[in-house]
Amino acid sequence: MAAWRRKLIALFPELRLAASAPDFTPYTAFFELLPLCRVAHEHRNENQLKSIYAYSEWCFNQKSQDLWNSSGVCFYEHLFDMPESMWPEIVEWLSPNVVASCRGLWEARLDAEDMLLVERLIEICKNPKYAGLHEHLRTT
């Protein structure tokens, strides 16, 4: 079993059955994780958010194009499709690497005013949570 699939199942056992299907890809995984992320933000479920963002960051930093690309275009690109009220919390989970790499994706999707808001939120973020994401994967 591929490492990305093993990590996904370890972090999200509720996806075990879906992730076991032969046609389940990293792209499919992120289409499953994006709505889970929204619900976790709605309920302020820090543990679930930590797992989602840790997995996304891990995939984003892999050499395999299927992993970094799926994380970028199926997850990070769509984070700001969530309600604007969630944006301040979303930016707390984004590492500087993700911000630098995904800025173009957000610029392509957001209008200029919304992009300025995202930039401002990133700039004033006082509670970054991305620092502990790598450790979370090691303990899972």
DARAFEN-V659917 format. One record per residue. N is the residue number from 0. RES is the residue in one letter. OMEGA is omega in radians with two decimals (none if undefined). Layout:
n=(N	N)
res=(RES	RES)
omega=(OMEGA	OMEGA)
This chain:
n=(0	1	2	3	4	5	6	7	8	9	10	11	12	13	14	15	16	17	18	19	20	21	22	23	24	25	26	27	28	29	30	31	32	33	34	35	36	37	38	39	40	41	42	43	44	45	46	47	48	49	50	51	52	53	54	55	56	57	58	59	60	61	62	63	64	65	66	67	68	69	70	71	72	73	74	75	76	77	78	79	80	81	82	83	84	85	86	87	88	89	90	91	92	93	94	95	96	97	98	99	100	101	102	103	104	105	106	107	108	109	110	111	112	113	114	115	116	117	118	119	120	121	122	123	124	125	126	127	128	129	130	131	132	133	134	135	136	137	138	139)
res=(M	A	A	W	R	R	K	L	I	A	L	F	P	E	L	R	L	A	A	S	A	P	D	F	T	P	Y	T	A	F	F	E	L	L	P	L	C	R	V	A	H	E	H	R	N	E	N	Q	L	K	S	I	Y	A	Y	S	E	W	C	F	N	Q	K	S	Q	D	L	W	N	S	S	G	V	C	F	Y	E	H	L	F	D	M	P	E	S	M	W	P	E	I	V	E	W	L	S	P	N	V	V	A	S	C	R	G	L	W	E	A	R	L	D	A	E	D	M	L	L	V	E	R	L	I	E	I	C	K	N	P	K	Y	A	G	L	H	E	H	L	R	T	T)
omega=(-3.12	-3.11	-3.11	-3.13	3.10	3.14	3.13	-3.11	3.11	-3.11	-3.05	-3.09	3.11	3.11	-3.08	-3.09	3.13	-3.08	3.13	-3.14	-3.11	-3.12	3.11	-3.07	3.02	3.10	3.09	-3.13	-3.11	3.02	3.03	-3.06	-3.09	3.09	3.07	3.12	3.14	3.13	3.12	3.07	3.14	-3.09	-3.12	-3.14	-3.06	-3.13	3.12	3.12	3.13	3.13	-3.11	-3.10	3.09	3.13	3.14	3.14	3.13	3.12	-3.10	-3.09	3.13	3.14	-3.12	-3.13	3.12	-3.12	-3.10	-3.13	3.14	3.09	-3.13	-2.99	-3.14	-3.13	-3.05	-3.12	-3.03	-3.12	-3.08	2.90	3.10	-3.12	-3.10	3.13	3.13	-3.02	3.12	3.11	3.14	-3.07	3.11	-3.07	-3.04	3.11	3.08	3.10	3.12	3.14	-3.12	-3.07	-3.04	-3.12	3.14	3.09	-3.13	3.12	3.14	-3.07	-3.03	3.01	-3.02	-3.13	3.12	3.11	3.07	3.11	3.11	3.12	3.14	3.12	3.09	-3.10	-3.06	-3.11	-3.09	-3.04	-3.11	-3.10	-3.06	-3.03	-3.09	-3.05	-3.11	3.11	3.13	3.12	3.14	-3.09	-3.10	none)
